[in-house]
């Protein structure tokens, strides 16, 4: 891409209202006194920081890597009630999950989520019969008060018209139900923005090197900036350990004798180019407890997931050849072979589910959130699922209010007094934003491409207009980053100045979809690196 030669001149001036420089944030963290220090910038830490800041507490959040840089951007990208929980009789849990799914998709982040129709194929000799699955999806939709329609059965021929790559050999029927999906990395970044808008101070790429103690109580942390080596510390009345797979590592900093509290399950996924349109997702039963997904997502196809015990170092997590083979083999139950060739794979990723410690099959374990208090008073939170991230934030805050001695309750508003459906930044109808971007021309010299307009609307909401303004002020920023993707260079500048992007992968993997699409070429990476360095 020869046009990338002009990139170094782009975006050298921070946009208005940009995030503070890292040195400024470190100075603030090192000299202010906080009510709550959240260690961990995955969705559990992010949602807690957001709710705590809304309640009026002085909140700091630090993360050793990028925000949502691990498991929180390696999910199946679903907002769902959890159909499999009906199998174990957890009816109340499904109803609660449905309520949270609707709240997020309708009242909190309609610009970052979308409805998705699911097909459950029933094959001859499969683990479930048509009558059972038909009753199951009917009950599932009933627990959503039928707000998304009524779960029902359709014929194989009708299903194949919507999903041409559906394997119809020995297909008896297809059960239909409704759920939703999202871009998890974008949802996480927007929630960080919401926390900052509410008053939280945040910093990524800040490693915890030790904990601070006062009279045997954990009262802060020692940190090291991974980007330049600067060492600093943060004082806080209470510290929350929300480090996900590393939760026990931090617990041992508090108490070297702390027993393991969690176990880990690996979930791997593949991303493929599509060979045909997909207007519904497939959720194919593997056995009585497991299903495999084939999800239309970001104009691609997402396959997975695995669910196996993981006992290695979380930092060493990788997608293996065995994972790839398993995912493709399981997908082949319901997906035609031509859609499953390896040359269509653009990306693979894996995350670690954090489950309560104990015996048993990880596939059957509950995805529940557990909050514990250590010997030094540090709280640790682990588990949960993306769909209920707001509920997790409220749960942790209620735990803070109930601590012995009520150390923070006098300084915080009760959760019951706060808005239950506070929207995330950019809240808007993506259809309306798309229409306005196209109607206003969007970019200098020509009308904004429809795929770019739609991409901006569904990843930024009304904040897409800020990116369009950047592109209008500098025509070079209006160009596509790669000709085969909708993203434009203005998004890189915006990620750098407003979304805490520090490294190339922050931009290409989590602020945009270039890596997931397999389009993070050396030329693209070099251009992004030059833009990131232009502000440092």
C-alpha positions in Angstrom: 0.0 0.0 0.0 2.0 2.9 -1.3 -0.4 5.5 0.1 0.8 4.6 3.6 4.0 6.6 2.9 2.0 9.7 3.8 0.9 8.4 7.2 3.6 10.0 9.4 2.2 13.5 8.8 -1.3 12.5 9.9 -2.9 13.3 13.3 0.1 14.9 14.9 -2.0 17.1 17.1 -4.2 15.6 19.8 -7.9 16.1 19.2 -9.9 18.3 21.6 -11.0 16.7 24.9 -8.3 14.1 24.6 -7.3 11.8 27.5 -4.5 13.2 29.7 -0.9 12.1 29.1 0.3 9.1 31.0 2.7 11.1 33.0 -0.2 13.3 34.2 -2.3 10.3 35.1 0.6 8.7 37.0 1.1 12.0 38.9 -2.5 12.1 39.9 -2.6 8.4 40.9 0.5 8.8 43.0 -0.6 11.9 44.9 -4.4 11.6 45.3 -6.1 9.4 47.9 -8.8 7.1 46.6 -11.7 5.3 48.2 -11.4 2.3 45.9 -8.5 1.0 43.8 -9.6 -1.5 41.2 -6.7 -3.7 40.0 -7.7 -5.3 36.7 -9.1 -3.7 33.6 -11.2 -6.6 32.2 -15.0 -6.2 32.2 -15.3 -7.1 35.9 -12.9 -4.4 37.0 -14.3 -1.9 34.4 -18.0 -2.3 35.5 -17.0 -2.0 39.1 -15.1 1.2 38.5 -18.0 2.6 36.5 -20.6 1.8 39.2 -18.3 2.9 42.0 -17.7 6.3 40.3 -21.4 6.7 39.7 -22.0 6.2 43.4 -19.7 9.1 44.2 -16.6 7.2 45.3 -13.1 8.4 44.4 -12.0 5.5 42.1 -8.8 4.5 40.4 -8.4 1.5 38.0 -5.2 0.1 36.8 -4.5 -2.7 34.3 -1.3 -4.6 33.5 -2.0 -4.7 29.8 -4.6 -3.1 27.6 -8.2 -2.7 28.8 -10.1 -5.9 28.0 -6.8 -7.2 26.6 -7.3 -10.8 27.7 -10.5 -12.8 28.2 -12.9 -9.8 28.0 -12.1 -9.4 24.3 -12.0 -13.2 23.7 -15.6 -14.1 24.3 -18.2 -15.5 21.9 -19.5 -12.0 21.6 -23.0 -12.9 22.8 -25.6 -11.2 24.9 -27.8 -14.1 25.8 -30.1 -15.6 28.4 -28.2 -18.9 28.5 -30.4 -21.5 26.9 -28.3 -24.3 28.4 -29.2 -23.2 31.9 -32.7 -24.5 31.4 -31.1 -28.0 31.2 -30.1 -27.7 34.9 -33.4 -26.0 36.0 -31.9 -22.6 36.6 -35.1 -20.8 35.4 -34.6 -17.7 37.5 -31.1 -17.2 36.2 -32.3 -17.4 32.6 -35.0 -14.8 33.3 -32.4 -12.5 35.0 -30.0 -12.9 32.1 -32.8 -12.0 29.6 -33.6 -8.9 31.6 -30.0 -7.8 31.5 -29.7 -8.6 27.8 -32.7 -6.5 27.0 -31.4 -3.6 29.1 -28.0 -3.6 27.4 -29.3 -3.9 23.9 -32.2 -1.4 24.3 -31.4 1.0 27.0 -27.7 1.0 27.7 -25.9 0.3 24.4 -28.1 -0.2 21.4 -25.2 1.3 19.3 -22.9 -1.6 20.3 -25.3 -4.6 20.2 -27.7 -6.2 17.8 -30.4 -8.8 17.8 -29.5 -12.3 16.4 -31.7 -15.1 15.4 -30.5 -18.6 16.5 -31.2 -21.9 14.8 -30.9 -25.1 16.8 -30.6 -27.9 14.3 -32.1 -31.3 15.2 -30.3 -34.2 13.4 -31.1 -37.8 13.4 -29.3 -39.5 16.2 -28.5 -36.2 17.9 -28.5 -35.7 21.7 -31.9 -33.9 21.7 -35.2 -34.5 19.9 -37.3 -32.0 18.1 -40.1 -32.0 20.6 -37.6 -31.4 23.5 -35.9 -28.5 21.7 -39.1 -27.0 20.5 -40.4 -27.0 24.1 -37.1 -25.6 25.3 -37.0 -22.6 22.9 -40.7 -21.9 23.7 -39.9 -21.8 27.4 -36.8 -19.8 26.8 -38.7 -17.1 24.9 -41.4 -17.2 27.6 -38.8 -16.3 30.2 -38.2 -13.2 28.1 -41.9 -12.5 28.3 -42.1 -13.2 24.5 -40.7 -9.7 23.9 -38.5 -11.2 21.1 -41.2 -13.5 19.6 -42.1 -17.0 20.4 -39.6 -19.9 20.1 -40.7 -22.4 17.5 -39.7 -25.1 15.0 -39.2 -24.6 11.3 -38.5 -27.0 8.4 -34.9 -27.7 7.2 -35.7 -26.2 3.8 -36.8 -22.9 5.3 -33.8 -22.8 7.6 -31.5 -23.4 4.6 -32.9 -20.4 2.7 -31.6 -18.2 5.6 -28.4 -20.1 6.2 -27.3 -21.6 2.8 -24.3 -23.3 4.4 -26.5 -25.3 6.8 -25.9 -29.0 6.4 -29.3 -30.6 5.7 -28.4 -34.3 5.5 -30.4 -36.1 8.2 -31.7 -32.8 9.5 -35.1 -33.4 11.0 -36.1 -29.9 12.2 -34.7 -26.6 13.4 -35.7 -24.8 16.6 -35.6 -21.0 16.5 -35.0 -18.5 19.2 -33.7 -14.9 19.6 -30.7 -13.5 21.5 -28.2 -10.8 20.8 -24.5 -10.2 20.1 -21.9 -7.4 20.4 -18.3 -6.5 19.8 -16.9 -7.2 23.3 -13.8 -5.1 23.0 -15.8 -2.0 21.9 -18.3 -2.5 24.7 -15.5 -2.7 27.2 -13.8 0.5 25.9 -17.0 2.4 26.0 -17.6 1.2 29.6 -14.1 2.5 30.5 -15.2 5.9 29.0 -18.3 5.8 31.1 -16.3 5.2 34.2 -14.0 8.1 33.4 -16.9 10.4 32.6 -18.3 9.5 36.0 -15.0 10.6 37.6 -12.7 7.5 37.7 -9.0 7.7 37.0 -7.7 4.9 34.8 -4.3 3.7 33.5 -3.5 0.7 31.4 -0.1 -0.9 31.0 0.6 -0.5 34.7 1.9 -3.7 36.4 1.3 -4.3 40.1 4.7 -5.1 41.7 3.5 -5.2 45.3 0.7 -4.2 47.7 0.8 -1.5 50.3 -0.2 -2.3 53.9 -1.2 -0.2 56.8 -1.6 -2.1 60.1 -1.9 -5.4 58.3 -4.6 -4.0 55.9 -4.1 -3.7 52.2 -4.2 0.1 51.5 -2.9 0.5 48.0 -0.4 -0.9 45.4 3.0 -0.4 44.0 3.1 -0.1 40.3 5.4 0.1 37.3 4.6 1.7 34.0 5.3 -1.1 31.4 5.9 1.5 28.7 8.7 3.5 30.2 9.5 1.8 33.5 8.3 4.6 35.8 7.5 3.3 39.3 4.8 4.8 41.4 2.1 3.9 43.9 -1.6 4.4 44.7 -3.1 4.7 48.1 -6.7 3.6 48.7 -9.0 2.8 51.5 -10.0 -0.4 49.8 -8.5 -2.5 47.1 -10.4 -4.7 44.7 -8.7 -7.6 43.0 -10.4 -8.1 39.6 -7.5 -9.6 37.7 -9.4 -12.6 36.2 -7.2 -15.6 35.6 -4.5 -13.9 37.8 -6.8 -13.4 40.8 -5.0 -15.9 42.9 -1.6 -14.5 42.0 -2.6 -11.1 43.5 -4.2 -12.9 46.5 -0.8 -14.4 47.3 0.7 -11.0 47.3 -1.8 -10.3 50.2 -1.3 -13.6 51.8 1.5 -16.0 50.7 -0.5 -18.9 52.1 -3.7 -18.2 50.3 -5.3 -21.4 48.9 -6.4 -21.5 45.3 -9.9 -20.1 44.9 -10.6 -20.6 41.2 -10.1 -23.0 38.3 -9.8 -22.0 34.6 -11.5 -23.2 31.5 -10.1 -22.5 28.0 -12.4 -21.3 25.3 -11.0 -21.1 21.8 -12.6 -19.6 18.7 -12.0 -19.3 15.0 -12.9 -16.4 12.6 -13.5 -17.2 9.0 -14.4 -15.4 5.8 -18.0 -16.3 4.7 -18.7 -18.2 1.6 -22.4 -17.2 1.6 -24.8 -14.9 3.4 -25.6 -15.8 7.0 -28.9 -14.3 8.3 -29.0 -16.5 11.4 -26.6 -18.2 13.8 -26.3 -21.9 14.4 -26.2 -23.3 18.0 -25.6 -27.0 17.4 -25.8 -29.5 20.3 -22.6 -31.6 20.7 -23.9 -33.6 23.7 -26.4 -33.1 26.4 -24.5 -30.1 27.9 -22.4 -28.6 25.2 -23.2 -26.7 22.0 -21.0 -25.3 19.3 -21.7 -21.9 17.7 -21.5 -20.7 14.1 -22.1 -17.0 14.4 -22.3 -14.3 11.7 -20.3 -11.5 13.2 -18.6 -8.4 11.8 -19.2 -9.6 8.2 -17.4 -12.8 9.1 -18.2 -16.1 10.7 -17.2 -16.9 14.3 -16.9 -20.6 15.3 -16.5 -22.1 18.7 -16.0 -22.6 21.5 -14.0 -25.2 23.4 -14.4 -25.7 27.1 -11.5 -27.6 28.7 -9.7 -27.3 32.0 -6.6 -25.1 31.7 -3.8 -25.3 34.3 -0.9 -23.4 32.6 0.2 -19.8 32.9 -2.6 -17.5 31.7 0.1 -15.5 29.8 0.9 -18.5 27.7 -2.6 -19.1 26.5 -2.6 -20.0 22.8 -4.9 -21.6 20.2 -3.4 -25.0 19.4 -3.7 -27.2 16.4 -5.9 -29.5 18.5 -8.2 -26.6 19.2 -8.6 -25.7 15.5 -9.3 -29.3 14.6 -11.9 -29.7 17.4 -13.7 -26.5 16.4 -13.8 -27.4 12.7 -14.9 -31.0 13.5 -17.7 -29.9 15.7 -18.8 -27.2 13.3 -19.0 -29.8 10.5 -22.0 -31.4 12.2 -24.2 -28.5 10.9 -22.0 -26.5 8.5 -21.1 -27.5 5.0 -17.5 -28.4 4.2 -16.9 -25.6 1.8 -17.3 -23.1 4.6 -14.9 -24.9 6.9 -11.7 -24.9 4.7 -8.6 -23.7 6.6 -7.7 -21.1 4.0 -10.9 -19.2 5.0 -9.5 -18.8 8.6 -8.5 -15.2 9.2 -7.9 -15.2 13.0 -8.1 -17.4 16.1 -8.2 -16.4 19.7 -8.7 -18.0 23.1 -9.8 -16.8 26.5 -10.0 -18.2 30.0 -13.3 -18.6 31.9 -12.8 -18.0 35.6 -14.8 -20.6 37.5 -15.3 -21.2 41.2 -12.8 -23.8 42.5 -14.0 -27.3 42.9 -14.4 -30.6 41.1 -16.5 -31.5 38.1 -16.7 -30.9 34.4 -16.1 -27.2 33.5 -18.8 -27.3 30.8 -21.4 -27.9 33.6 -20.0 -25.3 36.0 -22.0 -22.2 36.8 -20.8 -18.9 35.4 -21.4 -17.2 38.7 -19.6 -14.2 40.2 -17.9 -14.8 43.6 -16.7 -12.0 45.9 -14.3 -12.9 48.7 -12.4 -10.9 51.3 -8.7 -11.8 52.1 -6.8 -11.7 55.3 -5.6 -8.1 54.6 -9.0 -6.8 53.7 -8.6 -6.9 49.9 -11.7 -8.0 48.1 -11.4 -10.4 45.1 -14.0 -10.8 42.5 -14.0 -13.6 39.9 -16.4 -15.3 37.5 -19.5 -14.1 35.8 -20.4 -13.6 32.2 -20.5 -10.7 29.7 -24.3 -10.5 29.5 -24.6 -9.6 33.1 -21.7 -7.1 33.4 -23.9 -4.4 34.8 -25.4 -6.7 37.4 -21.9 -7.8 38.4 -21.0 -4.1 39.0 -24.0 -3.7 41.3 -23.3 -6.9 43.1 -19.8 -5.8 44.0 -21.0 -2.4 45.1 -23.6 -3.9 47.4 -20.8 -6.1 48.8 -18.8 -2.9 49.5 -21.8 -1.4 51.3 -22.1 -4.4 53.5 -18.5 -4.7 54.7 -18.0 -4.8 58.5 -17.6 -1.3 59.8 -19.1 0.1 56.6 -15.9 1.9 55.6 -17.3 3.2 52.3 -21.0 3.3 52.7 -21.1 6.8 54.2 -19.4 8.1 51.1 -21.4 6.3 48.4 -24.9 6.5 47.1 -26.8 3.2 47.4 -27.2 1.3 44.2 -31.0 1.6 44.6 -30.7 5.4 44.3 -28.7 5.3 41.0 -30.2 5.1 37.5 -30.6 1.4 36.7 -30.1 1.8 33.0 -27.5 4.5 32.6 -26.4 4.6 28.9 -22.9 4.1 27.7 -21.2 7.0 25.7 -22.4 7.3 22.2 -25.9 6.1 23.0 -27.9 6.4 19.7 -29.8 4.5 17.1 -27.1 3.0 14.8 -29.6 3.3 11.9 -30.1 7.0 12.5 -26.3 7.6 12.9 -25.6 5.7 9.6 -28.3 7.7 7.8 -26.9 11.0 9.0 -23.3 10.1 8.1 -24.4 9.2 4.6 -26.7 12.2 4.2 -24.1 14.7 5.4 -21.5 13.4 3.0 -19.3 12.4 5.9 -15.9 12.7 4.2 -14.3 15.4 2.1 -14.4 15.1 -1.7 -16.9 12.2 -1.8 -19.7 10.6 0.1 -18.8 8.3 3.0 -18.9 4.7 1.9 -21.9 2.9 3.2 -19.9 0.1 4.9 -17.7 2.7 6.7 -20.8 4.7 7.8 -22.4 1.5 9.2 -19.2 0.4 10.8 -18.7 3.8 12.6 -22.4 3.8 13.7 -22.3 0.3 15.2 -18.9 0.7 17.0 -19.1 4.3 18.2 -22.8 5.4 18.1 -23.1 9.2 18.1 -19.3 9.5 18.7 -18.9 8.5 15.1 -19.5 12.2 14.3 -16.3 13.0 16.1 -14.4 10.7 13.9 -16.1 12.1 10.8 -15.0 15.6 11.9 -11.4 14.4 12.2 -11.6 13.1 8.7 -13.1 16.3 7.4 -10.3 18.3 9.0 -7.6 16.1 7.5 -8.5 14.3 4.2 -5.7 11.9 4.7 -7.5 10.6 7.8 -10.6 9.9 5.6 -8.8 7.1 3.7 -9.4 3.4 4.5 -6.7 1.8 6.5 -6.9 -1.3 4.3 -9.0 -1.5 1.1 -10.8 -4.6 2.2 -12.0 -3.2 5.6 -14.4 -0.3 6.5 -12.1 1.4 9.0 -10.5 4.7 8.2 -7.3 6.3 9.6 -9.3 8.8 11.7 -10.1 5.9 14.0 -6.5 5.4 14.8 -6.1 9.0 15.9 -9.3 8.7 17.9 -8.2 5.5 19.6 -4.8 7.1 20.4 -6.3 10.3 21.9 -9.6 9.2 23.3 -9.5 5.4 23.9 -6.1 4.8 25.7 -4.6 2.9 22.7 -0.8 2.6 23.4 0.3 -0.3 21.2 -0.4 -1.3 17.6 -2.4 -4.4 18.7 -4.6 -2.2 20.9 -5.8 -0.4 17.7 -5.8 -3.3 15.3 -7.2 -6.0 17.6 -9.5 -4.2 20.0 -10.3 -0.6 18.8 -10.9 -1.8 15.2 -11.4 -5.2 13.5 -8.3 -5.2 11.2 -6.5 -8.1 13.0 -9.7 -10.2 13.3 -10.2 -9.8 9.5 -6.6 -10.9 8.9 -5.7 -7.5 7.4 -3.0 -6.3 9.9 -0.4 -6.4 7.2 3.2 -5.1 7.8 2.3 -1.9 6.0 -0.9 -1.4 8.1 1.0 -2.0 11.3 3.8 0.4 10.3 1.2 3.1 9.6 -0.5 2.6 12.9 2.8 2.6 14.8 3.8 6.0 13.2 0.4 7.5 14.2 0.7 6.2 17.8 4.3 7.6 18.1 3.3 11.0 16.8 1.6 11.9 20.1 4.1 10.3 22.5 
